[in-house]
Amino acid sequence: MTTPRAPRSRPRRPSWAGRNYTLLTAAAVATGLGNAGALIAAAFAVLDAGGDSGDVGLVAAARTVPLVVFLLIGGALADRLPRHRVMVAANGVNCLSQAAFAALVLSGEAELWQMALLSAIGGTGHAFFSPAAEGMLLSTVTSEQAGRAFAFFRIGVNGSQIGGAALGGALIAVVGPGWMLAVDAVAFAVAGSLRAFLDVSEVAPREPGGGMLADLRDGWREFATRPWLWSIVLQFSVVNAVVGAAEAVYGPLVAEEHLGGARPWGLALAAFGAGTVLGGVLMTRWRPQRMLLAGTLCVLPLTLPSAALAVPLPVPLLAVVMFLSGTAIEVFGVSWMTALHQEIPENKLSRVAAYDMLGSIAFLPVAMSLAGPAEGAFGRTASLWGCSALILLLTLAVLTVPDVRRLRRRESEPVVKGPVAEGMPAAGRPLRVESVLPDPTTDEGQHRALP
């Protein structure tokens, strides 16, 4: 006689991966797959329409400018309105703009001004989406499991971007950039649908504020009174700028002249992406008590890629350097999100995130525009060494800030009165009397993880 088998139990999610966290992660993976390929598709669409490298830069800048202009407004709005509604509306805007972009390219009649306009609309949607998304993500997990949850989230996003770039490149080669843009529009529709199911039934209603300017001033006070916060944002305003210039401007030139062209440079960038995944896996197990100290120390390896290009190192060694720097910077990324989760009041997360994001991208267009003149004035090798030196000096300067060295992870959860959303962190964050209430991260803008 055979013994009947016990019915298989369905795999259960970890206790910290609640409904909202799971939906947010799935939506971020969907848009990561679409966005990574769409960035490549937009450039090829411009070139296929007869544009040159300057036109490609113009369309890219058209997306960046409204992102800078509207980020602070988006942050204030996300702290005033239900964040999930802001996110869904922004996803709808991005879906429509990418669908229109795809239709124009597939028609064969796309003009440069039309592509620039649609890119600007997409950038506007992203400006409103990112602060809301960061605030929503940071408020979905408890303090005890925050580091692990953020690490898994970033693993999903980084992995989807790596896969999306590979699949996007193949799709563009086979059927052209228009269809890749259409796929991105579908990805935004899927992500918006998932985010529409976020459960906010137990979130305390937002109390009316004193107007948009008052909200922005309140967010600025929250930002400016924390030395660890503004010092690291100031650091990354330069670090992101010089890393972006080194890898978007100098990297392809070095690869073309010394490394064998685009393929080995693509391999090096892929190694960086693989490193970020490994860094995320590491942070699912490691919980540094002095999280900002550990994270800031892990910014130091970011000096290595520019130095490797300055030498230049052969491709295998360059790939190793990129892999190690990707692993290290992901440790910083998870530590940074954990610090924001612990220290910033929930009802001010989106405003603080907006100031953070604005600082992180503010100098990027300037650095891109000055990369060419700097090469002409000092030479490419000296400019690359200068990029490494700036990262090193700024990181060492941040390590002199006492709060960066001393901020510790807190595990205990204070008693909170009043309604708290399912999965909302009562833990670790100093909830203020007047506020019983991301990073994008990312569609999810992982502005802390260049390139």
Order of alpha helices (4+ residues) and beta strands (2+ residues): alpha-alpha-alpha-alpha-alpha-alpha-alpha-alpha-alpha-alpha-alpha-alpha-alpha-alpha-alpha-alpha-alpha
